[in-house]
Amino acid sequence: MREKDVECRLVSEVKKRGGICPKWVSPGFDGVPDRIALLPDGRIGFVEVKAKGKRPRPLQTARLELLRRLRFKVYVLDDISQIGGILDDL
């Protein structure tokens, strides 16, 4: 499955749960996760979306680790079967 298809499904599932999932674009701070999942009751998570079996690039991995050190929930999503678990975890 293509990355774009996985990303679209994530956005759709977040909306079904009453949230929003904007694309994160951060000029001057490359490597940030693709999406921010914002769910009711202040639940937030950062999601790097990849095609099946693909891994984040080194800069992306560094940004994900930075967010984790700041105690945010951070996920790498490469299969639509993972979406429910990610959203349940939030």
VMD Tcl script that draws the C-alpha trace (Angstrom):
set ca {
  {0.00 0.00 0.00}
  {1.28 3.46 -0.88}
  {2.21 5.97 1.80}
  {-0.50 8.34 0.59}
  {-3.16 5.62 1.01}
  {-2.04 4.87 4.57}
  {-2.01 8.60 5.37}
  {-5.53 9.11 4.00}
  {-6.83 6.21 6.08}
  {-5.21 7.66 9.21}
  {-6.87 11.04 8.64}
  {-10.22 9.35 8.05}
  {-10.02 7.23 11.20}
  {-9.04 10.20 13.36}
  {-12.05 12.11 12.02}
  {-14.32 9.15 12.84}
  {-13.17 9.43 16.44}
  {-14.05 13.12 16.58}
  {-10.57 14.49 16.04}
  {-8.47 16.19 13.40}
  {-5.19 15.11 11.85}
  {-3.46 18.07 10.19}
  {-0.34 17.71 8.12}
  {2.66 19.10 9.98}
  {4.83 21.41 7.91}
  {7.64 23.10 9.79}
  {9.79 25.44 7.69}
  {13.35 25.54 8.95}
  {12.90 22.39 11.05}
  {13.02 19.47 8.63}
  {12.28 15.87 9.51}
  {9.17 16.40 11.63}
  {6.47 13.70 11.54}
  {3.91 13.87 8.73}
  {0.79 14.23 10.85}
  {-0.38 15.40 14.26}
  {-3.31 13.36 15.58}
  {-5.49 15.54 17.81}
  {-8.29 13.64 19.55}
  {-10.96 14.74 22.03}
  {-9.97 15.31 25.66}
  {-6.57 16.78 24.76}
  {-5.04 13.59 23.40}
  {-2.20 14.22 20.96}
  {0.25 12.09 19.03}
  {2.73 12.56 16.21}
  {2.66 10.12 13.30}
  {5.34 9.52 10.69}
  {3.66 7.72 7.79}
  {5.62 5.36 5.57}
  {4.89 2.92 2.78}
  {4.77 -0.69 3.98}
  {8.17 -1.86 5.17}
  {9.85 1.54 4.80}
  {11.77 3.16 7.67}
  {12.25 6.82 8.64}
  {15.33 8.59 7.30}
  {18.08 9.44 9.84}
  {16.90 13.04 10.30}
  {13.31 11.86 10.79}
  {14.50 9.32 13.37}
  {16.31 12.09 15.24}
  {13.18 14.27 15.27}
  {11.02 11.36 16.47}
  {13.49 10.70 19.30}
  {13.50 14.39 20.25}
  {9.70 14.35 20.56}
  {9.87 11.15 22.62}
  {12.42 12.73 24.97}
  {9.91 15.55 25.43}
  {7.45 12.80 26.47}
  {5.11 13.06 23.48}
  {3.57 9.97 21.95}
  {5.23 9.29 18.61}
  {4.46 6.57 16.09}
  {5.75 5.24 12.79}
  {2.83 3.95 10.72}
  {3.41 1.75 7.68}
  {0.27 -0.41 7.62}
  {-3.39 0.50 8.01}
  {-3.81 -2.39 10.46}
  {-1.78 -0.33 12.97}
  {-4.11 2.67 12.96}
  {-6.63 1.37 15.49}
  {-3.91 0.48 17.97}
  {-2.24 3.85 17.61}
  {-5.48 5.75 18.16}
  {-6.48 3.52 21.08}
  {-3.07 4.24 22.67}
  {-3.75 7.96 22.49}
}
mol new
graphics top color blue
foreach p $ca { graphics top sphere $p radius 0.5 }
foreach p [lrange $ca 0 end-1] q [lrange $ca 1 end] { graphics top cylinder $p $q radius 0.2 }
display resetview
